[in-house]
Amino acid sequence: MSAPFAVPLPATMDPSLIDRYGTPMPRYTSYPTAPHFTDAFDGQAYLNAHRRSMHRAAPLGLYLHLPFCRSLCAYCACHRKITTSRETITTYLRYLTKELSHVGRWVGRPVERVHWGGGTPTYLSAAEVRQLMETIRQHFDVHPSAQLNIEADPRELSRPYLDALVDVGFQRMSLGVQAFDPKVQQTIGRVQPAELVARVVADARAAGMNRLNFDLIYGLPHQTEDTVAATLKEVALLQPDSLSVFGYAHVPWMMKNQRLIPADALPDPQERVRLFLAIARGLQAQGYVPIGMDHFARPDHPLTRALNTGAIHRNFQGYTLHPSMEVLGFGVSAISQFHDAYAQHAKGFRDYYTRLDAGEVPTVRGRRLTPDDRRRRFIINRLMCEMQVAKDDVSPALPQAFDTHFSDALQRLRPMEADGLVEVTDTHIRATPTGRVLIRPIAAAFDAYLHPLKEERRRSAGSVAERRHAAAV
């Protein structure tokens, strides 16, 4: 593995580059990306992938999708269900338990990471949290030192609830802060005063939560550099251990709730980049280290140490410490990540329940990776994590010279090289400071599934297929 490569963020961005490269691009939490999964990958294909994975000594993680929310956030693009019915949640947990029991029988290695995502996992009651974690430990060998992570809504968290989370083993919590400006919060339907978040942070630390992450979003309605500066002041006071800084993906043709956001209140692409750079510079001034394309962490954080040793990885849960970890997904729409396959469950509750009642794995789509898929995934992952890839590191081993095998990608990189986004040498492909902000288009050069559709999409410009991804910046 090549040595870590530090790429600073640029002081400014040429507006013409934003116009040229800020087009819709995948976020590459997987490769191939989810739109290229196939319906031919079913429950039997999941079992086959599972059997192949059991021969490996790779670490194992569990992801539980808990899709329920009490109220609707206008910006949200997650797969979630708004409900106030505890019976609905109880039914779902009963089927989730059935799936954990069904799959747990086949797993013969310890679990080193558990992640609860949503929706709002903290919408579960404290009793439901305890019961669900007990169920996981009943059916899986959760290692005593396993990392337990949970995504949380600050509005749902009391001190007794936080005590319950810590008591069952959660050490890391990611708080959906998004932005602290009252007008922004009101527009996106997520009102949570800074005082509330400060109380939750203090209570979480007092309860014994080891690591706190903040999710921030840039590109929201009515967001300006002044509102970002105010948010950064609150961050400085609360000092989270890490932050995830996501660009708001405005896709109202896919997510009807986003139609509640006035389009004329959204910053334009140039302003979006200025907002991101303002956040990045502000966090660096507070001592945070940039991780990959959109994360920041304290110098002593495990992610920073992993970055410095070349051990960082990117998957559906963001940046992680385990490059070889496989993840079993549970719940509606959950995605499992095997060494050579991805498998996604049914998105509809009825379909998910029906398949489990029939004793089936509720997988309805996915993809088995070819050796070339795995090579391209390796390259894209290194670019997204370290902003570079060494040609000799590509795995699996290439059957021919790198430049010959990836001549298509190198051809697509040439305009970016001319524009100063990337450097291509005999041994490496490296992003420049400008390229760090536009790393998604650089990574997309190696996407063998994205580009063959380009001409067809051009002929049907404006189609949903063309707009399935959010803007690259």
N, C-alpha and C positions, 0 to 999 in steps of 0.2 A: 504494500500500500504506500502511496506517495505521502510525503510529509504534508501536514496541514498548510494551507495557503491563505494568508490573510488579505482580504480585499476590502479596502475602506469604502464607505459610502461617499458618493460625489457631493460636492458642495452645492452644485446646481445641475439642472438638466436642460439640454437643448430642446425647446418645444417641438421642433420638427421631428426629433426622434420619438417623442411621445406620440405624435400623430401617426408616425410610420409603424411603430411596433406595439402600440397600446391596444391592439385588436384583441378580440376574445381568444383566450388560451386556457388550456387545462391548468389546474393547480398541481398536478402530478403527485397526489397523495398515493397513487398507484400507477403502474404501467403494465399492460395497457390500462387506460382509464375506464371508468365504469360505463360510459356510453358504448364502449366496444365489447362489453360482455355479451354473451350469446345465450338465447333461450334454450339451446341444445344442452347446456350444462345444467344437469338436474341433481336430484338427491343422490343418485347412484354415482355420478361423477364426483360429488362431494365426498362420498365414502371412499372412492378410489384415491382421491387426493389425500384424504386422511390416512389411509393405509400406507401410502408412500411416505408420508411425513413421519410416521411412527418409527421408520428405520433410521431417522436422523437424530442427532443429539442436540439439535437446536433448542434454545430456550422457548418456552411456551407462554403466551399471554391469553387472557380472556377479555372479550369486549361484550358488555351487556347494553343493549339499546333500550332505554326507558323513555318512551316517546311522549309522555304526558306533560301538559302545561296547564296552569290555572287560567292564564289569559294569553291573548294573542299579541305578539310583538310584530310590528309592521315590517321590520327589516328582515325577519327570519326566513331562511331558505332551507331549514332542517326538515326532516321527515318527523312530524309531530302531530299530536291529537290534543285539541283543547277540550277539557272536560272538568266538571265539578263532581262527577259521579265516582264515589269510592268503589262502587260495585264494578264499574268498568275497569278500574285499576286492579282490583282483587282478581277478576277473571284473567286479566293479562298475566299477572304474577303466577297464577295457577298453571297457565300454559308455559310460561317461562321455566317454571320448576320442572314441568314434564320434559321440556327440551334439555335442560341441564342433566336430568337423570338419564335421558336417552343417550346423549353423547358421552357423558362421563364414563360410561361402561367401557368405552374403547380407548380411553386415554391412559397411557402408561408412563407418563413423565410428569415431573412436578411443574406446577404453575408458578411463574416468577413475576407475573404482572397481571393485575386486574384493573380494568378501566370501565367505569359506568358513565355513559354518555346519553344525550337526550336530543330533544325534549329537555325536561328538567328532572334529573334523577332525585334531587332533593325535594321534589313534590311528594315522594313517598313519605309515609309516616315513619317515626323512629322505630316503631314496632315492625313495620314492613322492611325497613333497612336491616334490622337485626335478623329477621327471619330469612331474608334473601341471602345475606352473607353466610348464615348457618347452612343454607341449602348448597351454596357453592362449595363450602368446605366439606360437606357431607359427600359430594359426588366427585370432587377433585382434590388432588394432593397439593394444596396451596403451601408453598415453601414458607417457613417461618419468617424469612427475610424478604418475602415478595413485596413489591411496591403496589400499593392500593391507591388508585386515583379516582376522583369523582368531580364531575362538572356541577356547578352550583349556581343558583339564583340567590343573590344576597337578600332578596325580599322574603325568602322562605326559611331563613336561618336564625333560630333562637339559640341561646347558650346551651340549654339542655339537649337540643338537637345536635349541636356540634359535639357535645360530650359523647353522644351516642355514636356519631361517626368515628370518632377517635377510638372509642371503646371496641368497635368491631374491627379496627385495624387500618382505617384510612389515614394515610400520612400526608397526602398531597391533595389540595383542592384548587380547582380553577374557577374563579369567580367571573361571571359574565357582567363586567363593568360597562363595557362599550364606550361610554363617554359620560363626563360629569356635568356637562352644560345642561341647565334645566330646559331650555327651549328645544335642544336636540332630543333630550329624553322625552319630552311631551310629544314631539312629532312622531317618534318611533314607537310610542306606546310602552315605554320602559322607564317609568319614573322611580328613581331610587336615589334619594339625596346623598350627598357625600358623607353626611353625618351617619347615615344608616350603614354605608359600606365601611366606614371607620369603626363603627361598633362591632360589625361582624368580624373584621380583621383582628381587632383586639380580643374578641371572644374566642376566635379560632386559635390564636396563638396561646391564649391562656388555657384552652382545652388540651393543647399538646399537638396541634397540627404542625408538621415539620416544614412543609413547603406550601407557599401560596402563590398562585399564578393569577394574573389579571388578563382577561380578554379585552382588548381595545379594538375599536373599529374606526377606520378613517374613510372619508367619502360619504358620510351620512348627511342628511338634509340639514341645512343651516350651519354646518360645521365650517369654521374659519380658522386661520392660524391663531387668532386670539382665543377662541374656545379651546383649541388644542393646548395652548400655553396654560390655560386655567386647569385643564385636565392633568397636565404634567406637574403642576404645583401640588395637586392632590396626591399624585403618585409619589412625589418626593416625600410627602408627609407619611404615607402609609407603607412605603418601602416593600412592595412585594418582592419575592425571590426571583420571579421571572415574569415576562409579559409576552403575549401573543398579539401581534398587531395586524389585523386582517383588513383587507380592502373590502368595502361593502359591495356585494354583487347585486346590482339592480336588474332583476330578471322578472318583471311583472307579467310577462307572457307565460311564465312557468309557475310563479308563485303569486296567486291572486291577492294575498294579504299585502304585497308590496304596492298594490295600486292605491293603498291608503297614503303613500308617500308622494307628496307633490314633486313631480319631476323637475319643475323649475327651481326647486330649493336645493337640488343636488349640485355639488361642485363639478365643474367641467374637468376633463382629463388633466389639463395643466395644473389646476388647483389641487386635484387629488394627489399628484406627485409632490407638490409643495407641502401638502399636509403630512404625507408620509415622511418626507425628509425632515420636517419640523419635529415630528415625534421621534424619529431616529436620532437626530442630533441632540434633542432634549434628554433622551434616555442615556445616550452615551455620556453626556455631561454629568449625569447622575451616577455614572460608574458602571452602567450595564454594557454587556458585550453583545454585539449583533450575532445571532445564530441563524444561519441559513438565510432565507429570503424575508422572514417576517417575525422572528422570535428574538427576544433579548433576555439575558440572564446575568446574575451577579457573577463576579469573577470566580467565586468559590462554589458555584452551582455545578451539580453533576453534568448538566448539558455543556457548560463551558469547558469542563475538564475533558469531556468526550470529544468536543470539537478540537481541542488541542492535541488529542492523541489519534485523531482520524477515526473515531469509533461512533460517530453520530450517524443517525439514519432517519429517514422520513417515511411515515406511513399514514393511514387514515386518521390516527390520533395526533398527528403533528410530528414534531421532532422527538426522537427517542434515543435511548442509550444502547439499544440492542440491534445491530445490523442484521443478525441472522434470526431474529425472533419470528416465530409463526404465531398467528392470532386466530383463535376460534371466536366467531361472532355469534351472539344469541339475541333473539328477539326479532320483531318485524324489521325488514330492510337491512339487517345487520350483515356485514361483509366479513368473511373469513379470509385470512391471508396465509396461504401455504407457500412452501418453497417454490413450487412450480404451478400454482393455480390461485385463482380468486373465486369465491363462491358467495353469492348474495341470496338472502332469504326473501320470501314473499313480502311485498310491501303492504298488502291488504290484511287487516286483522282476521277477516273471515277465512281467507285462503290459508293464512298462517295456522289458525286453529284447526281447520279441516285436515290439513296435512299431518299435524301432530296427532290428532285423534285417530288417523289411519296408521299411526306408527311410522310415518315417513319423516325424513329430514326435510324441513320446509324450504330447501334451496330451489330456486326457480331460474336462476341465471348465473353466469360466471364465465370463466375462461381458463383453459389449461395453457400454460406458457410454453412456447417453443424455445429452443436454445437461443435463437436470435432475439426473441422477446426478452429473455433474461439478460442478455448482453446490453440491450438498449435500456432496460430498466436500471441496470447497474450504472450506466453512463448518466442517465437522467438523474438518478438519486445522488450521485457524487456531485453533479453540477448544482442541484438544489441544496445540498448540504454544505459543500466546501467551495463552491464556485469554480471548481476545476476538476478535471479528470486526467489521469495519466494513461496514455494509450496502452502501455504494457500491463496495466492493472485489470483490464477488462476481463470479466468472468461471466460465463465459461470461456475458456481459451478460444481465440479466433482461429478459423481454418485458413486464414490468409492475412495479409498485412492489414492493419487498421484502416489506412487510407483507401485501400481497395474495397474492403468490406463495407465501409461507411461512406463511400463516395457520394451517395445521395445527400447525406447529412452535411458533409463538408461543402458541397455545392450550395446548400441553403445557408451555410454560415458565412459565405464569402461577402455578401452585402453587409452583414453585421460586422464582419472584420473591417471592411472599408469604412463603416460608420463609427468605429472605435468601441464597439460593444464587447468584442471578444478577440483574444489572441490565439492563433493556431500555430503551434510549432511542431517540430518533428516528434516531440515526446508528449506534449500536453495540449489540452484545450482549456483556456483560462478566461474567465470573465474579467473585464476591467471594472473600475468603480461605477461607470455608467451602466455597464452590463449587469452589475449586481442588482440594480433596480429593475432591469428588464431580463432577468434570468429565465423567466418562463418562455419567452420566444427563443432564447438560446437553447434551452432544453428541448423545446418542440422541434428543433431541427432534426432530432434523432427519433421522432415519433413516426413510425412506419404506417400507423393507422390514420393519422390526422391528415396527411398531405395527399394521399390518393383521392380523397373526397373533395379536394379544393376546387377542381374545375366544375364538378357537378354542383357544388354549393354556389359557385359564382353564377351559374346559370339560373339558380333559384335563389338569388340574393334576397336576404330578409327572411328566409324561412326559419322555422324553429330549429332545424338541424344546424343551420349556420350560427344560431345564437344560443347554443346549448351551454357555452362557457362564458364566464365573466371576463371583463376587460383585464388585460395583462398587468395594468398598473392602477 
